[in-house]
Amino acid sequence: MSKSRQRLIEAAAESLEPGEQPEIASIAMVGSMRLKRSLALGLATAALTGGAAAAFLVPVKRYVLLTDRRLLFFEMNQLTGRPTRNLIGEIPRPAIGVVNVSVGITGVLKVAVGAEQGLKLRFPIPARTDARRMAEALRDGADADVTAG
């Protein structure tokens, strides 16, 4: 898995802001936790962008990179399984709240995004502990923001 992580960090390099540092590189099935609202959002997003962008309606395997500033989602090359440089989405870290994390056969991390219910990230067996690591990093970041302000 470390080779995949390194490839993701290399692919993400041009999407990072100056001084932004990668913290956790992983892979996960990314989907929404609210189907009805997601369906409406997905249809609206697709209509407004001419189908160029869509919300995470159906869980899709994505490369996920948590940096010190954002949570980034990258497309997977369907032939090779490697990360592409195509940034699918990003969420500023201050807008993310951990709802729940569980690690069993797979790791599952549920996060709230702003006032919305948020996203469900399901990490496969080789990356399942990344769910807990990402939750801890997000909680530590939230604690740091509270104490700094």
Number of C-alpha atoms within 10 A of each C-alpha: 11 9 8 16 19 13 16 24 22 14 18 21 15 11 14 16 10 8 8 13 15 19 15 17 23 25 26 25 18 23 22 21 20 14 14 11 13 19 17 13 16 20 14 15 16 15 13 12 10 10 12 9 14 20 18 20 20 14 16 15 20 24 26 26 23 22 19 17 18 20 22 23 24 22 19 20 13 9 6 8 13 17 25 20 18 14 16 16 15 14 15 15 18 14 15 22 19 18 15 14 19 16 16 9 12 17 21 24 24 23 23 17 18 13 9 13 16 20 21 23 25 26 25 19 13 13 16 22 18 24 24 17 15 21 21 14 16 22 15 12 17 18 11 11 11 9 8 7 5
